[in-house]
Amino acid sequence: MKRLVAYLTTGYPDPGFTVDLAHALAEAGVDTLELGIPFSDPMADGPVIESANLKALQRGFKMAELFELSRQIAPKIETLWMGYFNPFYHLGMGRFVREAVDAGVKGFIIPDLPFEEAQPYKPMLREAGLDLIDFIAPTDTPERIGMIAADARRFIYLVAYAGITGSARRESLEEVIGQIRRHTDTPVYVGFGVNPETAREKARGVDGVIVGSAFIKVLLDDSLSLQEKIRTVTAMAREIKEKINE
């Protein structure tokens, strides 16, 4: 069974909604939740997720909110924190590790922390039972793919193309998937540009997909009530889960 990872911007549109939607997604068949840490300059994310980040910050998001909401969410669904390195650096990786363990969070996804610069932090995380998710892109050399794949834990985040989240670009991933498989049995999940229309194609040859912008676009639709947003996103999640497993 191929797995579905869902990204949510923590605290958008409000903290209670994040908890309610997370629990609903777990019931809809989502396997893992990425709780995104709102940040003012999310460089790997497109305008949809960037907008949700800014709205969460304008609402008054504080890091303590992430920790508290995670304690309510992580017991119901495997949870990872996705954020840019600045907050981890300023608050301290040790603090994030302690809070993650306390909440039951399983690891971190930090898109702007290169593989080489992540190495000093991995022993601390692994000692605490946490994983730092590694990224591989089609632009990586075979040597770099082998190095990253051999060290990867939990899953590899395969970037579907060189660009930002939410784009409709398509690239063949067959070659890079083959290179990864030669070095590791760690599952490979593909992200960037996954939605109900592309899910079946994106899932070809991998073990799961990561969906963010397609869900957040619904949350940004002010014509929908909060309950309508939950119903729409969970229906979309069920559809994607079905399509990636056809």
Stockholm file with secondary structure:
# STOCKHOLM 1.0

chainA/1-246         MKRLVAYLTTGYPDPGFTVDLAHALAEAGVDTLELGIPFSDPMADGPVIESANLKALQRGFKMAELFELSRQIAPKIETLWMGYFNPFYHLGMGRFVREAVDAGVKGFIIPDLPFEEAQPYKPMLREAGLDLIDFIAPTDTPERIGMIAADARRFIYLVAYAGITGSARRESLEEVIGQIRRHTDTPVYVGFGVNPETAREKARGVDGVIVGSAFIKVLLDDSLSLQEKIRTVTAMAREIKEKINE
#=GR chainA/1-246 SS CCEEEEEEETTSSCHHHHHHHHHHHHHTTCCEEEEECCCSCCTTSCHHHHHHHHHHHHHTCCHHHHHHHHHHHTTTSEEEEECCHHHHHHHCHHHHHHHHHHHTCCEEECTTSCHHHHGGGHHHHHHTTCEECEEECTTSCHHHHHHHHHHCCSCEEEESSSSCTTCCCCCCCHHHHHHHHTTCCSCEEEESSCSTTTHHHHTTTSSEEEECHHHHHHHTCTTSCHHHHHHHHHHHHHHHHHHHTC
#=GC SS_cons         CCEEEEEEETTSSCHHHHHHHHHHHHHTTCCEEEEECCCSCCTTSCHHHHHHHHHHHHHTCCHHHHHHHHHHHTTTSEEEEECCHHHHHHHCHHHHHHHHHHHTCCEEECTTSCHHHHGGGHHHHHHTTCEECEEECTTSCHHHHHHHHHHCCSCEEEESSSSCTTCCCCCCCHHHHHHHHTTCCSCEEEESSCSTTTHHHHTTTSSEEEECHHHHHHHTCTTSCHHHHHHHHHHHHHHHHHHHTC
//
